Amino acid sequence: MTGGTGSARDFEGLLQEMIGLSSASVGASVIRHALARRMAACALPDLHAYWAHLTEHRDERQELIDCVVVPETWFFRDPEAFGAVTEHLRMRGRGRPFRLLSLPCSTGEEPYSVAMALLDAGFAKEDFIVEAVDVSIRNLAYAQRAIYGRNSFRGADLAFRDRHFEACDGGFRPHDRVRHQVRFTHGNLLEPIGFAERQPFDVVFCRNLLIYFDRETQGRAMERLGALLAPDGLLLVGPGESGLPSLHGYASTRRPRAFAFTRAAAPAAAAEAKPGTLRARRRPSLVPAPGLTATRPPAPLKPFARRMPPGGIAAPVPDAAGDDLAAARDAADAGRFGEARRAAERHATRHGPSPESLYVIGLTHDAEGDAAQAAGFYRKALYLAPEHREALAHLRLLLQRQGDHAGASALARRLARLGGKGDA
């Protein structure tokens, strides 16, 4: 930490250097709020004084990191992800204990959820270990204390709490059989981690972290994740990051809402198997496939004109109007973008444009590399629903890829105001 006088830009640069945090992604207001809290805690009058204090007291850097990293997580967040993990490991031999990584692990809900899911699936305690890593010492202390209140238990199905928790002062605590499966480590994805020289991981959770990096740092992070993951391992990311793995040699498992990826067998094969994906980055032909005419949407759908991938029509989706939107979500999450767009367009035709149908159509264009169309549909979705988190997150990533840092920063601030910080 050299140079600098304590300007806001100095602090933004330091946080990016230490943990990869991009002010354009997280929003400058989030960083300003953290600085204000630390200045008050240190009884310092201004940024210049705090910069001098930070320079002299190395421990204060960790305090600033802890302050800027705000956890937002709960048990079995995105339940389909945990189903994908148990399915993946069941298909593997058990010559050795499975190694799973949760990074960032935040306050512990994710790694404990992994342990509970595997125990419920019939895996014995000797069959796996979960390594949990976070850059925040405060988060790790909370995770190891392992006492959780109401905010950590969301959703209608809380049967897991009866199976795996005991009531205690302050909330609920996982049973020993769950806690003993998880090992916590202080670490940073962008720096060497103590266990990095050991055997690669069979499963890596890295969810809702990459969205807070700029494009260059995202590339570095994906390289690090690739080094940590076994060749036949499973990588899980957050919903707002689901376009990134395809840019780095991964293929979707096509499991709805899991956001799970494995390494593509070979670049050429992957491009042929998944035409129009982000990885292929080529524009599909506008020439309809044989037999396509009968399935074209009616004339009122012209504003949502679609492009079909080469190779014909994907498997049909349900025709019932009530099923169209659910089918569109499932197909998009599984990487079947042509199918997703058709279902979303059908829903828009029958019920009028909705934020979700517009968002899904935008997502399919984004996956096919048509940034202009994607941005247009994301903006239409946000016009109807200004707080649509997924549309905000994907449009921010798109603008960031295009170099529109001011636009991406503005959307990051909107996400922050919505409490849109992930588990970073």
N, C-alpha and C positions, 0 to 999 in steps of 0.2 A: 504494500500500500504506500505508494509514493506520489508526490505531487498533490495537486488539488488544494482548494481553499475552503471547501465546504459549500459549494453551490449545489443546487438540486441535481444538476447534471453529474456532479462528482459522485453523489450517493447512488444515483441510478447506475452509473458505470461500475461502481464497487459491487452492488448487488448482482449485476449481470456477471461480473468476474467471479464472484464467490459461488453463486448458486444458479447462474444462467437465467435469472429472472429478467424478462424484458419489460421495461416500463411501457412500451407501446402495446404490449399484450395485457398486462395486468392493470394498467391505468396509473398515471402519475399520482392521482388522488390517493390511491391505496398506499403508495410509498410515502407521500406527505403525511398521511395520518400516522403511519408507523414512526416516522421521524419525530412528529410532535409528541407522541407518547414516550419515546425514549428520552427526548430532551427534558420533558417534565420529570421523568423518573430520575434523571441525573442532575436535576436542578440547574440546567444550563440555559442561557438566555436566547441563543440563536444557533443557526446551522454552523456557522464558523467555529463557535466554541465546541459544538458537538463533534465536528470533524476533528478538531485537535484532540478531544477526549478519545475518540475512536482510534486515532493514530497511536495514542500512548497506551491504551488499554485493549489488548487483543481480545479479552473475554467479552468486551462490549459488542464486538462484531457478531458473536453468537446471539447476544441479547437482541440485536437488531434483526437478525434472521428469524428468531423465534417470534418477534413482533409482526413481521411482515407476512409470515406464513400463517394463514388463518385456516384451520381445519373445517371441512364441511363434509361429513361422512356419516354413515350409519351401517348397522349390520345388514348383510345380504343386499347391499345396494346393487342394482342390476342383477337379480337372481339368476338370470339365464347364463351369466358368466361363470357362475360356480357349477352349474350343470354341465357346461362345456368342459370344465376342468376334470370333473369326475369321469365324464365320458372319454376324454382323451387318455386319462391314466388307466382306465379299465382296458383299453386297447393295447397297452404297453406291457411288456414282461416285467416281472418284479425281481430281477436279479440283484437289485440293491434298493435301498430306501429312495423314494422319490424326493427330489429337492425342488422346493417351490420358493419363489421370491415375491415379496410384496414391497414395491418401491415406487412412490413413497407410501409408507404404511400409516402415516398420520397418527391418530390417537389409538390405533390398534383394531378398529372394528373390521377392517378388511382381512388382515391375517388370521384373526380369530374366526371370522366367517369361513375362511378356507379350511381351517382345521375342523370346524363343526361339519362342514359339507362332506369332507372326506370320511370322518368318523361315521356320519349318518349313512354314507354309501357303503359301509362295511370294511373300510380300510382299518387295519390295526395301527396302534401307535408306533410300532416298529417299521411301518411301511412308508413313512414320510416325515419330513421336517420342513417347517416354514421359516425361512429367514425373512425378517421384517426390518426395513431400513428407512430412516427418515433423516432429513437434514436438521430438523428441529429437536433439540434436547428436551424442550418442554413437552412436545408431543410424545416423545419416547417415555418420559417419566409418567405421563398420564396413562399410556398404554400398559406399562408395567404395573402400575397401581391397579389398573383393570377394574375400576368401579364406574358403572355407566348408568346414566339417568335416562329420562324419557326420550330425549332427543335422539338417542342412539337406536331406538326401537321404533321403526316406522313401517307402515304398511299394515294390511289386514291380517296377515298370517304371522303370528308371533309364537307359534307352537315350539319353535326352536329354543325360546327362552325357558320354557318349562323343562326341556330336556337337558339343557347345557348350562344353566345359570342357577345361582342361589341368591336369595335376597340378603342384603347387608345394609349397614348404615350408609346412606347416600345413594342407594340404587341397587344394582344387580352386578354380580361378579361371576365370570366364567368359572366352571369347575376346574379343578387342577388338571384333569385329563385333557382339557382344551388348552389351558395356558402352557402346559409343559411341552406342547407340540410347536410352540413359537419361540424363536430366539430373536431378540431385538438388538440392532446395531446402529450406531450413529454413523451416517455416511452420506455421500453426495454422488449421484449418478455420474456427474462430469469429472469426478476424481477417482483414483484407485480406492477400492473398498477392500477391507481385510480378507474377505473370503473369495476375492476375485480369482485367485490362483487355484481354487479347488475345482472339483468337477462341475461342468456347466449345469444350469438349472433345467429341469424338465418343463417347468411352467414359470412364466414371468408375468406378474401383474404390474403394469406401469400405466395407471389410469388417471387422467385429469392432471397430468404434469406437463406434458409436451405442449399443451395449448398456451403455456405461459413463457415459452421460449420463442426467440426469433428464428427465422428460417435456418440460419447457419447453425445455431445451437441445436435445433431439432435434428439436423443431420448428424451432428456429433453424438447426440443422445441415442439416435437409432444405431449408430455404429457400436456404442457401448452396450446397448441392449443385445445386439447381435452377438457380441463377444461373450455375454453372460448366458445366452440361451443355447441349449443343446441343439444339434442339427435338426433333430426331429421334435423339437420342443414347441410349446404353445405360448404365443404372446397375446396378452389382452390389454387393450387400450380403452380410453373413454369414448363416449359417443361423439364428442367434438373433435376427436383425433382419428376417427376411423378412416380418413382418406390418406393418412401418412404412411402406414406400413406398406401399402401397395406401391409407393414410390421407392421403396427400399428393398424390393425383392421378396415381399410376402404376399400370400394369397389368403383370402377370407375362407374360414371354415364353413361359411354359409349357414351358420346356426343363428337363427333370429335373435337379435338384441343382445348377443354375447360379445360382439366386437372382438372376436378371437381370430388369430392369424397363425399360419404356419409358413415356413419358408417355401417359396415356389420351387417346383422341381427343376425348372430351367426357364430362363427368360423367354425363349421363343415359344415353348409350350404354354407357359403361363399367359403370354399375350394372346395365343390362339384360343385358349380355353376360356378366357375372360375378355372378349373384345370390348373395347370402349372403356376399360377401367382406367383409374388414375395412372396405373403403372404403364399402360400402353400409350396413353397420351396421344391417340390419333383420333381424328374425327370420323365417325361412322358414315357410311354411304347414305345418301338421301334416296337412293333407288330402292323401292320396296322389294322385299323378298317375295318369292312366288306365294300366291295365296293370301297376301297381306290385305288386298283390297277389301275383302269381306269383313275384316276386323277393324277397319279404320273408324275412328270416332265420327259422329255426325258433325254437320257443318258448324254448329255453334261452338265447337271446341277449337276453332282456328287459332285463337290467342295462345293455346297450349300445344301448338303443333309439335309433334314428337319426331325423333329420329330413332329408327330401329337399328340394333347392332347387326352386323353381317351374320348370315347363317340362319335367318328365319326367326320365327316367333318362339318365345320361351313358353314353358308350360303354362296353360291357362290358369287364371285366377278365378275365384268364385264370382258369379254374376250378380248375386244378391247385393243390392245397394248398400245394405248395412255392413257387408263384409269387405267392400272395396278398400276402405281406408286401412283397416287392419291388415289386409293382404298387401297393400302398398308398403306399410311399415315393415312387415316381415320380409318381403322380397328385397327391400332396400338394405335392411340390416344384414341380409344374407349375400349381398352383392349381385342380385339379379335385377339390374337396373332397368332393363327394358320392361320387364314384367311389372316392376314397381311403378314406372311412369304410366303404363297403360291403366293400372288400377286406380292411380291417383287422378288421372284424366277422366276416367269413368265417373268417379265420385264427383269431380268438379262439374261434369256435364249434368248429372242428375240432381245435384243439390246446390250448385253454384260454387264459386271459388271459396275455399276455406283456408285458413292459415296452414293447416297440416298438409292439405293436398298440394298447395303451392310450394311448401317447403320440400316435400318429397320430390316434386318435379324438378325443383332447383338442385336437389342433391344428385339426381340422376345426370343432369347436365354437367354438374361439377365433376362427377366421376368420369365422364366422357371427355373431359378437358375443354368444354365449351364454357369458358369463364363468363362471357358476356350474358349468355342465357341464364347461367346459374345465378349470377348476381341479380339479374332482373327478377327472377322468381323468388329469391330470398327477400328482396326488397318488397315485393308484393305481399309476401307472407307477413313481413314486419309492419306494413301499412295497415293490415287487418288486425294484427296482434303485436303491438310494439314490444311486448315482454316475452315473445317466443324465443326461449333460450337457445334451442338448437339452431334456429335460423340466424340468430345473432352470432353464435360461436362459429358456424361454418362460413358466414359472410366475412367475419373477422379474419379467419384463416385464409380465405380467398384473397382479400385485399392485401394481407401480409405477403402472400406469394407474389402478388403483382407489384410489390414495392410501395403500395399506398399506406405508409406507416401512420399518417395522420388519420386516415379513415379507420384503420385497424385500431388505433388507440382510442378513437371516439367510441367504437363499439365495445372495446374492453371496459371502458368506463361505465357504459350502460350495463354490461354484465355484472360489474362489481357492485353497482347500485342495486341490482336485483339479488345480491347475495350469490352471484354466479361463480365465486371462487370454487375451485375443485378441491381435491385432496392434496394439493401441493403443500 
